Amino acid sequence: METHIARKSYTVGNPIRRVYFIGDTHLGVVNCAEGKIKEAVKTIKADKDAYWIGMGDYCDFVVPGDPRFDLNQIAEWVDKTDIVRSQANKAIELLAPIKDKNLCMLMGNHEYKYMVHSNNNVQAWITDGLGAKNAGYSCFLKLVYERENSAEHHSYIGALTHGGSCASTESGKRTALGKWMMHNVASFYAMGHVHTVDFLDRAPLGVSQDMQIENKEILGVISGCFLKTYEKGIYPSYGEMRSYGPTVLGYSMIEFNVVDSSMTFRKKIYTKAG
């Protein structure tokens, strides 16, 4: 597990800051919604108060010799003689317009599995290519918002993980997020891997510095994905052949209000594949 501190400035007249969670893009297969990735990048780039966290599984990284490999599932643009390098380069290319807004990038199970069997650090290829912090598979992130021309600052601790749940139902996915929130002490939590957009918020009791009883707000998100399970006229995906439920294309986002320390869940769901 890694730790990382990110310091960002804000002005007194604009207390809202947004963090987008982008992951499970699975670039390199025909079922990847590349057009929606580009839309998300465009949105983040245009949002002057935006930052983003990479949630892993940026590319599919499934190659010959892997029992999951199927040549028919490889996207047309992928160099079949160098599948992994061309997929990693594509991830760098698509995310480059927002590299200056990145807080950190987690590793996913697809990066991890390829690294274990190949001894090639594809996670580092991508993070180095973007100049991003390699946050490992899970990470505690201290996000500090510092007011310009002032000593005032506001800190949030995030517990981030790509995730590893095999949950296939909505309740199971929420349970996996709840367990992650129960196992770690943080202000906000994020988990990927299960290919949906969702959240949990809780307000457990605590005490203030002067020992007044108060509720402590915590918020957890499931980050979403850009991999389609079903699409008309496209070679069947791994998920379709196992009758998985349809994935939820899109991403989660948290709005941080640095004046009142509140957090608000927002989401973007794409109803049309592309």
C-alpha positions as CSV (number, residue, x, y, z in Angstrom):
1,M,0.0,0.0,0.0
2,E,1.2,3.5,-0.9
3,T,0.8,6.9,0.6
4,H,0.8,10.2,-1.2
5,I,0.2,13.9,-0.4
6,A,-1.3,16.2,-3.0
7,R,-1.5,20.0,-2.3
8,K,-3.8,22.2,-4.4
9,S,-4.7,25.8,-4.1
10,Y,-8.1,27.5,-4.0
11,T,-9.5,31.1,-3.7
12,V,-11.8,32.3,-1.0
13,G,-14.5,33.1,-3.6
14,N,-14.6,29.7,-5.1
15,P,-14.7,26.9,-2.4
16,I,-15.9,24.0,-4.6
17,R,-13.3,21.6,-5.9
18,R,-14.0,18.5,-7.9
19,V,-12.2,15.1,-8.1
20,Y,-13.2,12.7,-10.9
21,F,-12.5,9.0,-10.6
22,I,-11.5,7.5,-14.0
23,G,-10.7,3.8,-14.4
24,D,-11.6,0.5,-15.9
25,T,-11.1,2.0,-19.4
26,H,-9.8,-1.4,-20.8
27,L,-8.3,0.2,-23.9
28,G,-7.4,-2.2,-26.7
29,V,-10.5,-4.3,-27.0
30,V,-13.4,-3.8,-29.4
31,N,-15.8,-3.4,-26.5
32,C,-14.0,-0.4,-25.1
33,A,-16.1,2.9,-25.3
34,E,-13.1,5.0,-26.5
35,G,-15.4,7.8,-27.5
36,K,-16.7,8.2,-24.0
37,I,-13.2,8.2,-22.6
38,K,-12.5,11.2,-24.9
39,E,-15.7,12.9,-23.7
40,A,-14.6,12.4,-20.0
41,V,-11.1,13.8,-20.8
42,K,-12.7,16.8,-22.5
43,T,-15.0,17.5,-19.5
44,I,-12.1,17.3,-17.0
45,K,-9.9,19.5,-19.2
46,A,-12.6,22.2,-19.4
47,D,-13.3,22.2,-15.7
48,K,-10.9,24.7,-14.2
49,D,-11.5,23.3,-10.7
50,A,-11.1,19.7,-11.6
51,Y,-8.6,17.0,-10.6
52,W,-8.7,13.3,-11.3
53,I,-7.6,10.0,-9.9
54,G,-6.8,7.0,-12.1
55,M,-8.5,3.8,-10.8
56,G,-6.6,1.1,-12.7
57,D,-7.2,-1.2,-15.6
58,Y,-6.3,1.4,-18.2
59,C,-5.7,-1.2,-20.8
60,D,-6.8,-4.8,-21.3
61,F,-3.2,-6.2,-21.5
62,V,-4.4,-9.7,-22.4
63,V,-1.9,-11.4,-24.8
64,P,-1.3,-14.8,-26.5
65,G,-0.7,-17.4,-23.8
66,D,-3.2,-15.9,-21.5
67,P,-6.4,-18.2,-21.3
68,R,-8.5,-15.0,-21.7
69,F,-6.9,-14.1,-25.1
70,D,-9.1,-13.9,-28.1
71,L,-7.8,-12.2,-31.2
72,N,-11.3,-11.2,-32.3
73,Q,-11.6,-9.0,-29.2
74,I,-8.5,-7.0,-30.0
75,A,-9.2,-3.4,-31.3
76,E,-8.3,-2.7,-34.9
77,W,-5.7,0.0,-34.0
78,V,-3.7,-2.4,-31.7
79,D,-0.3,-3.5,-33.1
80,K,-0.7,-7.3,-33.1
81,T,3.1,-7.7,-32.9
82,D,3.4,-5.5,-29.8
83,I,0.0,-5.5,-28.2
84,V,0.9,-4.3,-24.7
85,R,3.2,-1.4,-25.8
86,S,0.6,-0.1,-28.3
87,Q,-2.2,-0.3,-25.7
88,A,-0.1,1.5,-23.1
89,N,0.9,4.2,-25.6
90,K,-2.8,4.7,-26.4
91,A,-3.6,5.2,-22.8
92,I,-0.9,7.9,-22.5
93,E,-2.1,9.6,-25.7
94,L,-5.8,9.7,-24.5
95,L,-5.0,10.9,-21.0
96,A,-2.2,13.3,-21.9
97,P,-4.5,16.4,-22.2
98,I,-5.4,16.1,-18.5
99,K,-2.0,14.9,-17.1
100,D,-1.5,18.2,-15.2
101,K,-4.8,17.6,-13.3
102,N,-3.9,14.1,-12.1
103,L,-3.6,13.4,-8.3
104,C,-2.3,9.8,-8.6
105,M,-2.9,6.6,-10.6
106,L,-3.7,3.2,-9.1
107,M,-2.7,-0.1,-10.6
108,G,-5.5,-2.4,-11.7
109,N,-5.6,-6.2,-11.8
110,H,-5.0,-6.2,-15.6
111,E,-1.8,-4.2,-15.1
112,Y,-0.8,-6.4,-12.2
113,K,-1.4,-9.8,-13.9
114,Y,0.6,-8.8,-17.0
115,M,3.4,-7.5,-14.9
116,V,3.6,-10.8,-12.8
117,H,3.8,-13.0,-15.9
118,S,6.0,-10.8,-18.1
119,N,8.3,-8.9,-15.8
120,N,7.4,-5.7,-17.6
121,N,6.2,-2.8,-15.5
122,V,3.4,-1.5,-17.6
123,Q,2.0,0.5,-14.7
124,A,5.2,2.5,-14.7
125,W,5.2,2.9,-18.5
126,I,1.8,4.7,-18.2
127,T,2.5,6.8,-15.1
128,D,6.0,7.8,-16.3
129,G,4.5,8.6,-19.7
130,L,2.0,11.0,-18.0
131,G,4.4,12.2,-15.2
132,A,1.9,10.9,-12.7
133,K,2.3,9.5,-9.2
134,N,2.3,5.6,-9.3
135,A,0.0,4.9,-6.3
136,G,0.2,1.1,-6.4
137,Y,-2.8,-1.1,-6.0
138,S,-4.1,0.8,-3.0
139,C,-3.2,4.1,-1.5
140,F,-3.9,6.5,1.3
141,L,-4.1,10.0,-0.3
142,K,-3.9,13.1,1.8
143,L,-5.6,15.8,-0.3
144,V,-4.8,19.3,1.0
145,Y,-6.5,22.4,-0.3
146,E,-4.5,25.5,0.5
147,R,-6.1,29.0,0.3
148,E,-4.1,31.3,-1.8
149,N,-2.2,34.1,0.1
150,S,-3.2,32.5,3.4
151,A,-2.2,29.9,5.9
152,E,-5.7,28.4,5.8
153,H,-5.9,24.9,4.6
154,H,-8.3,22.0,4.6
155,S,-7.3,18.3,4.4
156,Y,-9.1,15.2,3.4
157,I,-7.8,11.6,3.7
158,G,-8.7,9.3,0.9
159,A,-8.5,5.5,1.0
160,L,-8.2,4.3,-2.7
161,T,-8.1,0.9,-4.2
162,H,-8.7,-0.7,-7.6
163,G,-10.5,-3.5,-5.8
164,G,-10.7,-7.2,-6.1
165,S,-14.3,-8.2,-5.4
166,C,-15.9,-10.9,-7.6
167,A,-19.4,-9.4,-6.8
168,S,-21.8,-9.4,-9.8
169,T,-24.9,-8.0,-8.1
170,E,-25.5,-4.4,-7.2
171,S,-25.9,-5.3,-3.5
172,G,-22.7,-7.3,-3.7
173,K,-20.8,-4.4,-5.2
174,R,-22.0,-2.0,-2.5
175,T,-21.1,-4.6,0.1
176,A,-17.5,-4.7,-1.3
177,L,-17.3,-0.9,-1.1
178,G,-18.7,-1.0,2.5
179,K,-16.1,-3.5,3.6
180,W,-13.3,-1.2,2.2
181,M,-14.8,1.7,4.1
182,M,-15.0,-0.4,7.3
183,H,-11.4,-1.6,7.0
184,N,-9.8,1.8,6.6
185,V,-10.1,5.2,8.4
186,A,-10.5,8.0,5.9
187,S,-12.7,10.9,4.8
188,F,-13.5,9.6,1.4
189,Y,-13.1,6.2,-0.3
190,A,-12.9,5.0,-3.9
191,M,-13.0,1.5,-5.4
192,G,-13.0,0.4,-9.1
193,H,-13.0,-3.1,-10.6
194,V,-16.7,-4.0,-10.4
195,H,-17.7,-1.9,-13.5
196,T,-20.5,0.3,-12.1
197,V,-21.1,3.8,-10.7
198,D,-22.4,4.0,-7.1
199,F,-21.8,5.5,-3.7
200,L,-22.2,5.0,0.0
201,D,-22.4,7.8,2.6
202,R,-22.3,7.5,6.3
203,A,-22.1,9.8,9.3
204,P,-20.6,7.9,12.3
205,L,-20.5,9.6,15.7
206,G,-17.3,11.3,16.8
207,V,-16.1,14.2,18.9
208,S,-14.7,17.6,18.1
209,Q,-11.4,19.0,19.4
210,D,-13.3,20.5,22.4
211,M,-15.1,17.1,23.0
212,Q,-18.4,18.0,21.5
213,I,-20.3,15.0,20.0
214,E,-20.7,15.4,16.3
215,N,-21.3,13.3,13.2
216,K,-18.2,12.7,11.0
217,E,-19.2,12.6,7.3
218,I,-17.6,9.9,5.1
219,L,-18.3,9.2,1.5
220,G,-17.3,6.2,-0.7
221,V,-17.6,5.8,-4.5
222,I,-17.4,3.0,-7.0
223,S,-15.7,4.7,-9.9
224,G,-17.4,3.4,-13.0
225,C,-16.0,2.0,-16.3
226,F,-15.7,2.3,-20.0
227,L,-16.0,-1.3,-21.1
228,K,-19.3,-2.4,-22.7
229,T,-20.7,-5.9,-21.9
230,Y,-23.1,-5.9,-24.8
231,E,-23.1,-4.0,-28.1
232,K,-25.0,-4.7,-31.3
233,G,-22.9,-6.1,-34.1
234,I,-19.7,-6.3,-32.1
235,Y,-17.9,-9.6,-31.3
236,P,-19.2,-10.9,-27.9
237,S,-17.2,-9.7,-24.9
238,Y,-15.9,-11.8,-22.1
239,G,-18.9,-10.6,-20.0
240,E,-21.5,-11.4,-22.6
241,M,-20.3,-15.0,-23.0
242,R,-20.7,-15.4,-19.2
243,S,-24.1,-13.7,-19.1
244,Y,-22.9,-10.9,-16.8
245,G,-25.1,-7.9,-16.2
246,P,-24.5,-4.8,-18.4
247,T,-21.8,-2.6,-17.2
248,V,-22.5,1.1,-16.2
249,L,-20.5,3.3,-18.5
250,G,-19.4,6.5,-16.8
251,Y,-17.6,7.8,-13.8
252,S,-18.0,9.0,-10.2
253,M,-17.0,12.4,-9.0
254,I,-16.8,14.1,-5.5
255,E,-17.4,17.8,-5.0
256,F,-15.4,19.1,-2.0
257,N,-16.6,22.3,-0.3
258,V,-13.5,23.6,1.5
259,V,-15.5,26.2,3.4
260,D,-17.9,23.8,5.2
261,S,-15.9,20.6,4.6
262,S,-18.9,18.9,3.0
263,M,-18.6,16.3,0.2
264,T,-21.2,15.6,-2.5
265,F,-21.4,12.7,-4.8
266,R,-21.9,13.4,-8.5
267,K,-21.9,11.0,-11.5
268,K,-21.9,10.8,-15.2
269,I,-23.6,7.8,-16.8
270,Y,-23.5,7.3,-20.6
271,T,-26.7,5.8,-21.9
272,K,-25.4,5.4,-25.4
273,A,-22.3,3.4,-26.2
274,G,-19.6,4.9,-28.3
